[in-house]
Amino acid sequence: QLQLVESGGGLVQPGGSLRLSCAASGSTLNIYSIAWFRQAPGKEREGVSCLTIVDGTSSYADSVKGRFTTSTNNAKNTIYLEMNSLNVEDTAVYFCAAVPLVVCPLLPKEVERASWGQGTQVTVSA
């Protein structure tokens, strides 16, 4: 059973940067696609990025394209979300989710069977 634990959230000023981590245990990530989602208070969950581990294919939401980058450290079985040029609209709880044997971007029915982490809070404020 794959387990995911996010970390790296916190308070950052507008224009700043954060790197989120999603550490996996219970399985290697080779067969997974890993997506980052976020949910702000009163808003629907939003897909932020997706990375297919086996071939490195990635995709990003338009709202973060050019500012966020997802990467992997296979030796550490960890996925990262590097976030730059943060603005207040990026404030949310960020979750990582993993689905085996699919490619990015994830379809809604694939997200339904994802393994999820507990989330990490990112707050962008002056």
N, C-alpha and C positions, 0 to 999 in steps of 0.2 A: 504494500500500500504506500503510494507516494505521499510524502508529507512536505509541505512548503512552509517556510518561515521567512517573512519579510523583515527587513531592518533598514535603518538609514534615514528614516524620516526625521523631521524636526521643523524648527522655525528658521526661516531665511528671509532676507530682505529682497524686495523686487530687484531683478537683475542678477541675483545670486544663483548659485548652483548647489545641487545635491546629487548624491549617488545612492540609489536604493539597491539593496541586495535581496535576492530570493534564493535561499539555501534549500536544496532538496535533499531528502533522505528517503530510504526505502526502495529506491530504484535509481538507475542511471538515467540521465536525461536524453540519451542518444535518440530515442524513438519518439520524443515529445516535441510538440510545439508549445512554446511558453508565451503567454500573453500578459501584458500589464493592463489593468483596468483602474479606473478611479471613480469615486463617487463623492460628490460634494453635497452638503446638507440641502435637502429639498430638490435635488436634481437626480436624474436617472443615471445609472451606471454608464460609463463611457469607456469604450475600448481605446487604449492609448497606443499600444505597440504590440507587435507579435514577432516571434523569432522561431523559425523551424530549425531545430538543432542540426539535423542531419545534413542539410545543404546550405545553411546560413541565410536562407531567405528571410527577409524582414519586411515589415510594413508598419506604417505609422498613420495615426489620425492627422488630418490636415492641421488641427489646432496645435500640434506639437512638432510637426515636420520641420526639420532643420534645427531644432532646439534639443530634442531628446534623442538618445541613442541607446539601443539595447545590445548587450553583448553577453558572452558566456565564458566562464572559466571551467572547462570540462574537468580539470583535475580537482577542482573544489566542488564540482556539481552545483554550481551557483550561477544564477543569471543576474545581470545588472541592468539598471535603468539609469543612465547618466542624464541628468536634467540641467540644462543651462538656460540662461536668460529667463529665469522664472518670473512670472507675474502673478498677480493676486487671483486671477482666474484659474491658476493651477492648484489652488488650495483644495485639498480633498484627501480622503483616505485612499491610499493606493494598494491594490491587491495584485498578486501574481496568480496565474492560473495555468495549469498544465493539462494538455490533452494528448494522449498517445495516438500515434499512427494517423495523424492528419497533418495538413500543411497550412501555413498562414495564407491569407487571413482566415480566422476561424468562423465557421458558420454558427448561427444561433443554436442549432441543435447540438453542435459539438461543444459549445460553451456549457450547455446544460449538464454535460457529463464530466466537466473539468474537476480536477482537484484544486482546491483553493487554499491560499494562505490566510492568515488572520487579519492582514492589513497593517499598514503603517501610515501615520498621519503626517501630511506635508502641509505646512502653513506658510504662506507667503504674505508677509506684512511688514510695513515700515515701522 
